[in-house]
């Protein structure tokens, strides 16, 4: 049994956000982190590994420096890592990204008892599209927004979070599950894991590795093959310093009313 987890290296949006003139994020000048929801998927996979003895494989699409992120994830207990990297894949939107990741998962192999896991969404795009698109392209049943996962044989019982409650679903493996932060608390790297992570299997899938898969069509991958394009991205202007008025007397109220009237707010 394998559990394949898709992860993404994303800009740390709590810090400086830089935008290129063409509207894309200037990722080279920004600090990066592992997408938070993806860490919940990793933790879910490791929990199932402890219960079943499954092999956990993590796969990510990104530039060569993403190896550092994958090694950190291996230090948490993941068995094998695969980086999908190539200039041909650059600039892919969610449709093209799901094509490429689905081809990589095909290359790894999905057997009868296997599970594919993804985070609900990435914080740099907030689309929540890639996981379901991968499931569609692999022909797998999918359950999104998983808040609890229980495995019994070849069946998963999943509590799916809705806006106003929960839905309990049973699904047969192989399947794809997207995970939310309410599912678990991701573990930290262990000392032993840090020492061992660079001795664990690590592969790079480039364009030549995946080009024979029917999903890898030059017209549907990369920037040119992406059906959606960013119209505009920008950094919101910083708000000015506010003004505090102290007191509850008539003079203070008159002053506040005068300021609001001057700005035509009242």
ZALO-152203 format. One record per residue: x, y, z of N, C-alpha, C, O in turn; residue number from 1; residue in one letter. Coordinates in steps of 0.02 Angstrom, whole numbers, plus 50000, padded with zeros to 5 digits. Layout:
ATOM    nu    nv    nw   cau   cav   caw    cu    cv    cw    ou    ov    ow  nr rest
ATOM     X     Y     Z     X     Y     Z     X     Y     Z     X     Y     Z NUM    a
...
! end
This chain:
ATOM    nu    nv    nw   cau   cav   caw    cu    cv    cw    ou    ov    ow  nr rest
ATOM 50042 49940 50000 50000 50000 50000 50044 50062 50000 50092 50067 50038   1    x
ATOM 50027 50110 49957 50061 50174 49954 50011 50230 49968 49952 50226 49951   2    x
ATOM 50037 50282 49999 49999 50344 50006 50041 50399 49972 50096 50414 49995   3    x
ATOM 50015 50427 49919 50051 50478 49881 50023 50546 49901 49962 50558 49896   4    x
ATOM 50066 50590 49924 50044 50656 49949 50072 50710 49904 50133 50714 49894   5    x
ATOM 50029 50752 49878 50050 50809 49837 50061 50870 49882 50017 50889 49921   6    x
ATOM 50119 50901 49876 50134 50960 49917 50159 51015 49871 50180 51003 49814   7    x
ATOM 50157 51076 49897 50179 51134 49857 50220 51181 49901 50202 51194 49958   8    x
ATOM 50274 51207 49872 50312 51260 49905 50281 51327 49884 50275 51341 49824   9    x
ATOM 50261 51367 49933 50225 51429 49919 50260 51488 49951 50298 51480 49998  10    x
ATOM 50247 51549 49925 50276 51608 49958 50246 51617 50028 50187 51603 50039  11    x
ATOM 50287 51641 50073 50263 51655 50140 50227 51722 50138 50257 51775 50139  12    x
ATOM 50160 51718 50135 50120 51778 50126 50116 51821 50188 50087 51876 50187  13    x
ATOM 50145 51798 50243 50147 51840 50303 50202 51892 50299 50205 51938 50340  14    x
ATOM 50247 51884 50250 50301 51932 50241 50291 51974 50179 50234 51988 50159  15    x
ATOM 50346 51994 50148 50344 52036 50088 50317 51997 50029 50339 51941 50016  16    x
ATOM 50270 52027 49992 50243 51997 49932 50266 52040 49873 50249 52099 49869  17    x
ATOM 50304 52010 49826 50330 52046 49768 50296 52021 49705 50284 51961 49697  18    x
ATOM 50279 52068 49661 50243 52052 49599 50283 52075 49539 50308 52132 49539  19    x
ATOM 50290 52032 49489 50325 52050 49427 50281 52096 49385 50220 52099 49395  20    x
ATOM 50311 52132 49337 50272 52176 49292 50217 52139 49254 50166 52169 49236  21    x
ATOM 50228 52073 49240 50177 52036 49202 50121 52010 49246 50076 51974 49222  22    x
ATOM 50122 52027 49311 50068 52007 49356 50080 51943 49394 50040 51925 49437  23    x
ATOM 50135 51907 49379 50150 51846 49415 50190 51862 49478 50221 51915 49483  24    x
ATOM 50189 51815 49526 50226 51826 49587 50301 51819 49574 50323 51774 49538  25    x
ATOM 50340 51864 49604 50413 51860 49600 50436 51814 49657 50455 51837 49711  26    x
ATOM 50433 51750 49643 50446 51700 49696 50520 51701 49718 50535 51684 49775  27    x
ATOM 50565 51720 49672 50636 51718 49689 50653 51766 49744 50702 51755 49781  28    x
ATOM 50615 51820 49752 50631 51871 49802 50591 51863 49866 50595 51905 49911  29    x
ATOM 50552 51808 49871 50509 51799 49929 50529 51737 49968 50551 51687 49939  30    x
ATOM 50521 51740 50033 50531 51681 50075 50477 51629 50060 50421 51647 50043  31    x
ATOM 50495 51565 50065 50447 51512 50049 50436 51466 50108 50478 51460 50153  32    x
ATOM 50378 51434 50108 50359 51385 50159 50324 51327 50124 50306 51332 50066  33    x
ATOM 50313 51274 50161 50271 51220 50136 50198 51240 50146 50180 51264 50199  34    x
ATOM 50157 51231 50095 50087 51251 50100 50054 51218 50161 50057 51157 50169  35    x
ATOM 50023 51259 50205 49997 51232 50269 49949 51173 50262 49956 51124 50298  36    x
ATOM 49901 51177 50217 49853 51122 50209 49888 51058 50187 49866 51003 50204  37    x
ATOM 49942 51065 50149 49979 51006 50126 50012 50970 50184 50019 50909 50183  38    x
ATOM 50033 51007 50235 50062 50976 50294 50010 50935 50332 50027 50884 50362  39    x
ATOM 49947 50956 50330 49893 50916 50360 49884 50851 50320 49870 50799 50350  40    x
ATOM 49892 50854 50254 49889 50793 50214 49947 50747 50229 49938 50686 50233  41    x
ATOM 50007 50775 50238 50066 50735 50256 50054 50700 50324 50069 50641 50331  42    x
ATOM 50028 50738 50372 50015 50709 50438 49964 50653 50434 49971 50601 50467  43    x
ATOM 49911 50662 50394 49861 50610 50387 49892 50547 50357 49876 50491 50378  44    x
ATOM 49936 50556 50308 49970 50499 50277 50015 50463 50327 50017 50402 50329  45    x
ATOM 50052 50501 50367 50096 50470 50417 50057 50434 50471 50079 50382 50496  46    x
ATOM 49998 50460 50489 49956 50426 50538 49932 50359 50510 49933 50308 50546  47    x
ATOM 49911 50358 50447 49891 50295 50416 49950 50248 50408 49942 50187 50413  48    x
ATOM 50009 50275 50396 50069 50233 50391 50081 50197 50457 50098 50137 50457  49    x
ATOM 50073 50232 50513 50082 50201 50579 50031 50147 50592 50045 50099 50628  50    x
ATOM 49971 50153 50563 49918 50105 50573 49924 50045 50527 49905 49989 50545  51    x
ATOM 49950 50056 50466 49947 50004 50414 50015 49982 50388 50020 49931 50355  52    x
ATOM 50068 50021 50402 50133 50005 50374 50142 50026 50302 50187 50002 50268  53    x
ATOM 50099 50071 50279 50102 50093 50209 50165 50133 50196 50195 50162 50242  54    x
ATOM 50185 50136 50132 50240 50179 50111 50210 50248 50094 50159 50252 50060  55    x
ATOM 50242 50301 50117 50219 50369 50103 50268 50401 50054 50328 50406 50067  56    x
ATOM 50240 50423 49997 50279 50456 49945 50253 50527 49937 50193 50537 49928  57    x
ATOM 50297 50576 49940 50277 50645 49932 50300 50669 49863 50357 50654 49843  58    x
ATOM 50257 50705 49827 50274 50730 49760 50257 50804 49756 50206 50826 49781  59    x
ATOM 50302 50841 49725 50293 50914 49719 50317 50936 49651 50365 50908 49624  60    x
ATOM 50285 50987 49623 50309 51018 49562 50339 51086 49578 50307 51127 49611  61    x
ATOM 50401 51098 49556 50433 51161 49572 50504 51163 49546 50526 51116 49513  62    x
ATOM 50540 51217 49561 50610 51223 49540 50655 51179 49582 50635 51155 49635  63    x
ATOM 50718 51169 49560 50764 51125 49598 50772 51143 49672 50778 51097 49712  64    x
ATOM 50771 51208 49692 50778 51222 49765 50722 51193 49808 50729 51192 49869  65    x
ATOM 50667 51170 49778 50614 51139 49817 50636 51074 49849 50600 51046 49891  66    x
ATOM 50695 51049 49831 50721 50989 49863 50726 50998 49939 50713 50952 49977  67    x
ATOM 50746 51059 49960 50753 51071 50031 50688 51061 50068 50687 51032 50123  68    x
ATOM 50632 51084 50039 50567 51074 50069 50550 50999 50073 50525 50975 50124  69    x
ATOM 50565 50963 50020 50549 50892 50019 50591 50853 50070 50567 50806 50101  70    x
ATOM 50653 50873 50079 50695 50841 50129 50668 50854 50199 50669 50809 50242  71    x
ATOM 50643 50914 50211 50613 50928 50276 50552 50884 50288 50540 50861 50344  72    x
ATOM 50513 50873 50236 50454 50829 50243 50476 50757 50255 50444 50721 50293  73    x
ATOM 50530 50736 50222 50556 50669 50235 50580 50663 50308 50575 50609 50338  74    x
ATOM 50604 50718 50336 50626 50717 50406 50568 50709 50454 50579 50694 50513  75    x
ATOM 50507 50719 50430 50448 50708 50471 50427 50634 50472 50386 50613 50513  76    x
ATOM 50455 50594 50425 50439 50523 50424 50419 50497 50356 50404 50437 50350  77    x
ATOM 50417 50539 50305 50399 50516 50237 50455 50473 50209 50514 50487 50220  78    x
ATOM 50436 50421 50172 50485 50372 50148 50521 50392 50085 50581 50380 50078  79    x
ATOM 50485 50424 50038 50514 50438 49972 50488 50504 49947 50432 50523 49962  80    x
ATOM 50530 50540 49909 50510 50605 49882 50524 50608 49807 50573 50580 49782  81    x
ATOM 50479 50642 49772 50485 50652 49700 50474 50726 49685 50423 50754 49704  82    x
ATOM 50523 50756 49651 50516 50825 49628 50504 50825 49553 50544 50798 49515  83    x
ATOM 50449 50856 49532 50433 50863 49461 50458 50933 49441 50431 50984 49463  84    x
ATOM 50509 50935 49399 50541 50999 49385 50565 51001 49312 50597 50955 49288  85    x
ATOM 50549 51056 49279 50571 51066 49210 50546 51133 49184 50492 51156 49203  86    x
ATOM 50586 51164 49141 50565 51229 49113 50500 51224 49075 50461 51272 49072  87    x
ATOM 50488 51165 49046 50426 51156 49008 50363 51162 49052 50309 51175 49027  88    x
ATOM 50372 51152 49118 50315 51153 49163 50303 51222 49194 50251 51233 49225  89    x
ATOM 50349 51268 49184 50345 51334 49216 50284 51374 49194 50265 51371 49135  90    x
ATOM 50254 51411 49240 50197 51454 49224 50131 51417 49218 50082 51447 49196  91    x
ATOM 50128 51354 49238 50066 51315 49232 50012 51341 49278 50025 51358 49336  92    x
ATOM 49950 51345 49253 49893 51360 49297 49869 51294 49328 49903 51243 49323  93    x
ATOM 49812 51296 49361 49789 51236 49397 49775 51178 49349 49788 51120 49366  94    x
ATOM 49747 51194 49291 49732 51141 49242 49796 51106 49219 49800 51045 49220  95    x
ATOM 49846 51146 49199 49909 51118 49175 49946 51083 49232 49976 51030 49222  96    x
ATOM 49944 51112 49292 49978 51082 49349 49949 51013 49364 49985 50966 49378  97    x
ATOM 49882 51008 49362 49851 50944 49377 49868 50892 49323 49874 50833 49338  98    x
ATOM 49876 50914 49260 49897 50869 49207 49966 50838 49224 49976 50778 49220  99    x
ATOM 50012 50883 49244 50081 50861 49256 50085 50817 49318 50118 50765 49317 100    x
ATOM 50051 50837 49372 50053 50797 49433 50019 50730 49424 50041 50679 49451 101    x
ATOM 49965 50728 49385 49931 50664 49372 49978 50618 49333 49979 50558 49346 102    x
ATOM 50016 50646 49286 50064 50605 49248 50118 50579 49295 50139 50521 49289 103    x
ATOM 50141 50621 49342 50192 50599 49390 50165 50543 49434 50201 50495 49449 104    x
ATOM 50103 50550 49456 50072 50498 49498 50065 50433 49459 50075 50379 49486 105    x
ATOM 50047 50439 49394 50045 50379 49351 50113 50345 49349 50118 50284 49350 106    x
ATOM 50166 50386 49345 50234 50359 49341 50252 50323 49406 50283 50270 49405 107    x
ATOM 50231 50351 49463 50243 50318 49528 50203 50254 49533 50226 50204 49558 108    x
ATOM 50140 50258 49507 50096 50200 49507 50044 50201 49561 50059 50213 49619 109    x
ATOM 49982 50190 49542 49926 50187 49589 49895 50118 49587 49866 50098 49536 110    x
ATOM 49901 50082 49642 49875 50014 49646 49807 50013 49682 49781 50066 49702 111    x
ATOM 49779 49953 49690 49711 49946 49716 49701 49976 49785 49649 50005 49799 112    x
ATOM 49750 49970 49830 49742 49994 49899 49772 50063 49911 49773 50087 49967 113    x
ATOM 49796 50095 49858 49832 50158 49866 49785 50218 49876 49727 50216 49856 114    x
ATOM 49812 50270 49907 49775 50332 49920 49818 50390 49896 49878 50391 49907 115    x
ATOM 49786 50439 49864 49818 50502 49846 49789 50556 49891 49728 50561 49898 116    x
ATOM 49833 50596 49922 49810 50649 49967 49838 50716 49944 49894 50721 49919 117    x
ATOM 49797 50768 49954 49817 50836 49938 49791 50881 49994 49744 50864 50029 118    x
ATOM 49823 50939 50002 49794 50990 50044 49733 51020 50009 49726 51016 49948 119    x
ATOM 49689 51049 50048 49628 51079 50019 49645 51130 49965 49618 51126 49910 120    x
ATOM 49690 51177 49981 49708 51229 49933 49775 51260 49953 49798 51253 50009 121    x
ATOM 49806 51293 49905 49870 51327 49917 49857 51400 49934 49812 51431 49906 122    x
ATOM 49897 51427 49979 49884 51496 50002 49904 51548 49950 49886 51607 49958 123    x
ATOM 49941 51528 49898 49959 51578 49847 49906 51587 49794 49906 51637 49758 124    x
ATOM 49860 51539 49788 49808 51545 49738 49738 51537 49766 49690 51566 49739 125    x
ATOM 49731 51497 49819 49666 51486 49853 49612 51461 49805 49554 51480 49812 126    x
ATOM 49631 51419 49757 49581 51395 49709 49548 51330 49731 49489 51320 49715 127    x
ATOM 49584 51287 49767 49558 51220 49786 49539 51179 49726 49492 51139 49729 128    x
ATOM 49574 51188 49670 49557 51154 49608 49603 51095 49591 49580 51047 49561 129    x
ATOM 49666 51098 49611 49715 51049 49586 49698 50978 49610 49700 50932 49569 130    x
ATOM 49682 50969 49674 49666 50903 49698 49609 50870 49660 49618 50815 49633 131    x
ATOM 49550 50902 49656 49495 50873 49618 49512 50862 49544 49489 50813 49515 132    x
ATOM 49551 50906 49515 49570 50897 49444 49615 50836 49435 49608 50800 49386 133    x
ATOM 49661 50825 49483 49703 50765 49479 49659 50702 49482 49669 50656 49443 134    x
ATOM 49611 50701 49528 49567 50643 49535 49529 50630 49469 49523 50573 49448 135    x
ATOM 49505 50683 49438 49469 50676 49375 49513 50647 49321 49491 50604 49283 136    x
ATOM 49575 50670 49317 49620 50647 49264 49647 50577 49276 49666 50542 49229 137    x
ATOM 49647 50556 49339 49668 50488 49355 49609 50440 49357 49618 50379 49364 138    x
ATOM 49548 50466 49351 49489 50424 49354 49476 50396 49423 49451 50340 49430 139    x
ATOM 49494 50434 49476 49485 50410 49545 49426 50443 49578 49411 50502 49564 140    x
ATOM 49390 50407 49621 49340 50440 49663 49375 50488 49710 49432 50476 49731 141    x
ATOM 49342 50543 49728 49373 50593 49770 49326 50615 49826 49265 50616 49818 142    x
ATOM 49357 50632 49883 49320 50662 49939 49360 50723 49960 49419 50718 49976 143    x
ATOM 49329 50781 49961 49363 50843 49979 49344 50865 50050 49296 50840 50079 144    x
ATOM 49384 50910 50078 49372 50941 50143 49368 50888 50199 49322 50890 50240 145    x
ATOM 49416 50842 50199 49415 50788 50249 49435 50815 50318 49489 50843 50326 146    x
ATOM 49391 50805 50367 49405 50825 50437 49419 50765 50481 49439 50773 50539 147    x
ATOM 49409 50704 50456 49425 50643 50493 49428 50586 50442 49387 50581 50397 148    x
ATOM 49478 50542 50450 49488 50486 50404 49499 50423 50444 49543 50420 50487 149    x
ATOM 49458 50371 50430 49466 50306 50460 49470 50253 50405 49431 50255 50357 150    x
ATOM 49517 50206 50411 49526 50155 50360 49507 50087 50387 49527 50068 50442 151    x
ATOM 49468 50050 50348 49448 49982 50365 49453 49940 50302 49409 49942 50259 152    x
ATOM 49508 49902 50295 49518 49863 50234 49529 49909 50175 49573 49952 50176 153    x
ATOM 49488 49900 50123 49495 49942 50063 49444 49999 50063 49429 50027 50010 154    x
ATOM 49418 50015 50122 49367 50068 50127 49390 50123 50175 49415 50109 50229 155    x
ATOM 49382 50185 50154 49394 50242 50197 49327 50272 50218 49282 50281 50176 156    x
ATOM 49320 50286 50282 49262 50323 50307 49286 50393 50324 49328 50403 50367 157    x
ATOM 49259 50442 50289 49284 50511 50293 49228 50557 50316 49173 50557 50289 158    x
ATOM 49244 50598 50366 49198 50650 50388 49216 50713 50349 49270 50742 50357 159    x
ATOM 49171 50735 50307 49183 50791 50262 49150 50854 50291 49091 50855 50305 160    x
ATOM 49189 50906 50299 49163 50968 50328 49125 51008 50276 49148 51019 50220 161    x
ATOM 49066 51030 50296 49025 51075 50255 49018 51142 50291 49042 51149 50348 162    x
ATOM 48987 51190 50259 48979 51256 50290 48937 51253 50353 48950 51290 50400 163    x
ATOM 48887 51209 50354 48841 51208 50410 48836 51140 50444 48786 51124 50477 164    x
ATOM 48889 51099 50436 48887 51033 50468 48938 50987 50438 48989 51009 50412 165    x
ATOM 48925 50921 50442 48971 50870 50417 48933 50820 50375 48872 50810 50383 166    x
ATOM 48969 50788 50329 48943 50733 50289 48990 50674 50296 49051 50682 50287 167    x
ATOM 48964 50615 50313 49006 50556 50319 49001 50515 50255 48946 50497 50234 168    x
ATOM 49058 50500 50225 49061 50466 50161 49106 50405 50166 49159 50408 50197 169    x
ATOM 49085 50351 50136 49128 50292 50129 49150 50287 50057 49110 50294 50011 170    x
ATOM 49215 50274 50047 49242 50271 49979 49293 50214 49976 49330 50202 50023 171    x
ATOM 49293 50179 49920 49339 50124 49908 49406 50151 49882 49407 50201 49846 172    x
ATOM 49460 50118 49900 49524 50134 49871 49532 50099 49803 49502 50047 49793 173    x
ATOM 49571 50127 49757 49610 50189 49763 49565 50250 49757 49514 50249 49723 174    x
ATOM 49583 50303 49792 49543 50364 49791 49588 50424 49806 49647 50416 49822 175    x
ATOM 49561 50483 49799 49596 50545 49816 49558 50582 49869 49497 50588 49866 176    x
ATOM 49595 50609 49919 49565 50645 49975 49600 50712 49982 49661 50716 49981 177    x
ATOM 49561 50766 49989 49592 50831 50005 49579 50846 50078 49524 50834 50104 178    x
ATOM 49631 50872 50111 49631 50879 50184 49629 50951 50206 49655 50996 50172 179    x
ATOM 49597 50964 50263 49591 51031 50290 49628 51035 50357 49647 50984 50385 180    x
ATOM 49638 51095 50382 49678 51105 50443 49645 51074 50504 49680 51057 50552 181    x
ATOM 49579 51067 50503 49544 51038 50561 49556 50963 50567 49536 50933 50617 182    x
ATOM 49587 50932 50517 49597 50860 50518 49646 50837 50572 49636 50786 50604 183    x
ATOM 49700 50877 50582 49752 50855 50629 49799 50912 50644 49791 50968 50619 184    x
ATOM 49849 50898 50685 49904 50945 50700 49968 50915 50672 49992 50865 50697 185    x
ATOM 49997 50946 50619 50058 50917 50590 50115 50911 50640 50125 50954 50682 186    x
ATOM 50151 50855 50636 50207 50843 50681 50269 50882 50658 50272 50906 50601 187    x
ATOM 50316 50889 50703 50379 50922 50686 50429 50870 50660 50418 50810 50666 188    x
ATOM 50483 50895 50630 50538 50851 50611 50569 50822 50675 50573 50856 50726 189    x
ATOM 50591 50760 50671 50626 50729 50728 50701 50736 50716 50724 50745 50660 190    x
ATOM 50739 50730 50771 50812 50734 50765 50838 50677 50721 50879 50688 50677 191    x
ATOM 50813 50616 50733 50834 50559 50692 50813 50570 50619 50850 50554 50573 192    x
ATOM 50753 50598 50609 50729 50611 50542 50773 50660 50504 50785 50651 50444 193    x
ATOM 50798 50711 50539 50842 50760 50508 50907 50727 50486 50932 50741 50431 194    x
ATOM 50935 50683 50528 50997 50649 50510 50987 50601 50452 51032 50590 50412 195    x
ATOM 50927 50571 50448 50915 50517 50399 50887 50542 50333 50889 50506 50283 196    x
ATOM 50860 50604 50331 50820 50624 50273 50860 50624 50207 50833 50608 50155 197    x
ATOM 50925 50642 50210 50964 50644 50149 50987 50576 50125 51016 50570 50071 198    x
ATOM 50974 50524 50163 50989 50456 50141 50927 50421 50115 50931 50364 50092 199    x
ATOM 50869 50454 50117 50807 50424 50092 50801 50435 50017 50830 50482 49990 200    x
ATOM 50763 50392 49983 50756 50397 49910 50727 50465 49888 50678 50489 49917 201    x
ATOM 50758 50495 49838 50737 50559 49811 50747 50557 49735 50802 50541 49712 202    x
ATOM 50694 50573 49697 50697 50571 49624 50675 50637 49595 50637 50674 49626 203    x
ATOM 50699 50651 49535 50675 50708 49497 50644 50684 49432 50677 50649 49393 204    x
ATOM 50582 50703 49420 50548 50687 49357 50549 50751 49315 50518 50800 49332 205    x
ATOM 50586 50749 49259 50585 50807 49213 50539 50793 49154 50504 50742 49153 206    x
ATOM 50539 50837 49106 50495 50829 49049 50508 50764 49013 50460 50730 48993 207    x
ATOM 50571 50746 49003 50587 50685 48967 50563 50622 49004 50547 50572 48973 208    x
ATOM 50561 50626 49071 50537 50569 49110 50462 50557 49099 50440 50500 49099 209    x
ATOM 50425 50612 49090 50352 50607 49088 50322 50615 49018 50262 50606 49009 210    x
ATOM 50362 50631 48968 50336 50651 48903 50295 50597 48867 50255 50613 48824 211    x
ATOM 50306 50534 48885 50269 50480 48852 50199 50469 48881 50159 50432 48853 212    x
ATOM 50184 50502 48937 50117 50497 48966 50068 50538 48923 50085 50594 48904 213    x
ATOM 50010 50510 48907 49961 50547 48865 49941 50615 48894 49919 50659 48857 214    x
ATOM 49948 50624 48959 49929 50688 48990 49980 50743 48976 49964 50802 48982 215    x
ATOM 50041 50724 48957 50094 50774 48944 50092 50793 48870 50126 50764 48828 216    x
ATOM 50051 50843 48856 50043 50871 48789 50070 50942 48791 50046 50982 48832 217    x
ATOM 50119 50960 48749 50147 51028 48751 50095 51083 48745 50108 51140 48766 218    x
ATOM 50037 51067 48718 49985 51119 48710 49943 51128 48773 49901 51173 48775 219    x
ATOM 49953 51085 48824 49911 51090 48884 49953 51092 48948 49927 51082 49003 220    x
ATOM 50018 51107 48941 50060 51115 49000 50100 51179 48995 50108 51207 48940 221    x
ATOM 50125 51203 49051 50165 51264 49051 50122 51326 49041 50060 51322 49039 222    x
ATOM 50155 51383 49035 50119 51446 49027 50078 51448 48963 50021 51471 48964 223    x
ATOM 50107 51425 48908 50071 51428 48844 50012 51380 48842 49964 51392 48806 224    x
ATOM 50016 51326 48880 49961 51278 48880 49909 51289 48933 49863 51248 48940 225    x
ATOM 49915 51343 48971 49868 51357 49025 49809 51397 48999 49819 51451 48971 226    x
ATOM 49748 51373 49008 49689 51409 48983 49671 51471 49022 49633 51513 48997 227    x
ATOM 49698 51479 49082 49685 51540 49121 49749 51580 49129 49803 51553 49135 228    x
ATOM 49741 51646 49128 49797 51691 49136 49780 51744 49189 49723 51763 49197 229    x
ATOM 49832 51766 49224 49822 51818 49275 49813 51885 49241 49857 51907 49203 230    x
ATOM 49757 51918 49254 49746 51984 49225 49787 52036 49261 49817 52079 49229 231    x
ATOM 49787 52034 49328 49824 52084 49366 49836 52058 49437 49792 52031 49469 232    x
ATOM 49897 52068 49460 49914 52055 49530 49948 52117 49558 49986 52150 49523 233    x
ATOM 49934 52133 49620 49965 52192 49649 49968 52185 49725 49930 52147 49755 234    x
ATOM 50014 52222 49754 50020 52225 49827 49973 52279 49852 49981 52337 49832 235    x
ATOM 49926 52264 49896 49880 52315 49922 49918 52372 49955 49968 52360 49989 236    x
ATOM 49897 52434 49945 49931 52490 49977 49923 52486 50053 49871 52465 50078 237    x
ATOM 49974 52508 50088 49971 52507 50160 49923 52562 50184 49921 52617 50157 238    x
ATOM 49885 52546 50235 49839 52594 50263 49877 52646 50304 49928 52631 50336 239    x
ATOM 49852 52707 50303 49883 52760 50341 49871 52751 50416 49829 52711 50437 240    x
ATOM 49908 52789 50455 49900 52785 50528 49832 52814 50547 49814 52869 50525 241    x
ATOM 49795 52779 50589 49730 52803 50611 49736 52858 50663 49789 52870 50691 242    x
ATOM 49680 52890 50676 49678 52943 50727 49631 52923 50783 49575 52901 50770 243    x
ATOM 49653 52929 50843 49612 52911 50901 49588 52975 50935 49627 53020 50949 244    x
ATOM 49523 52978 50947 49494 53033 50985 49473 53007 51054 49436 52958 51058 245    x
ATOM 49497 53039 51106 49481 53017 51173 49429 53062 51205 49427 53123 51193 246    x
ATOM 49386 53031 51245 49334 53069 51279 49266 53055 51251 49259 53031 51195 247    x
ATOM 49215 53070 51292 49145 53059 51271 49104 53122 51280 49042 53119 51283 248    x
ATOM 49137 53180 51284 49100 53242 51294 49076 53270 51227 49093 53243 51174 249    x
ATOM 49036 53322 51230 49006 53350 51170 49058 53377 51122 49051 53372 51061 250    x
ATOM 49112 53406 51149 49164 53435 51106 49197 53381 51064 49210 53392 51004 251    x
ATOM 49210 53323 51094 49241 53268 51057 49194 53242 51003 49215 53228 50947 252    x
ATOM 49130 53236 51021 49081 53212 50972 49074 53262 50914 49069 53241 50856 253    x
ATOM 49074 53327 50930 49069 53378 50877 49130 53375 50831 49125 53382 50770 254    x
ATOM 49189 53363 50861 49250 53359 50821 49248 53298 50774 49267 53304 50716 255    x
ATOM 49223 53240 50800 49218 53180 50758 49168 53192 50701 49181 53173 50644 256    x
ATOM 49111 53223 50718 49061 53237 50666 49089 53284 50613 49076 53275 50553 257    x
ATOM 49127 53333 50635 49156 53379 50587 49206 53345 50540 49208 53361 50480 258    x
ATOM 49246 53299 50567 49294 53262 50526 49259 53217 50475 49280 53213 50417 259    x
ATOM 49207 53184 50496 49169 53140 50450 49133 53181 50396 49130 53161 50338 260    x
ATOM 49107 53239 50416 49073 53283 50368 49122 53309 50316 49106 53314 50257 261    x
ATOM 49184 53325 50338 49234 53351 50292 49253 53298 50239 49272 53316 50184 262    x
ATOM 49248 53235 50256 49264 53181 50209 49201 53157 50172 49203 53107 50136 263    x
ATOM 49145 53193 50183 49081 53177 50150 49057 53107 50167 49026 53073 50127 264    x
ATOM 49073 53085 50229 49049 53020 50252 48982 53025 50288 48948 52975 50297 265    x
ATOM 48964 53085 50310 48898 53096 50339 48870 53162 50310 48815 53182 50328 266    x
! end
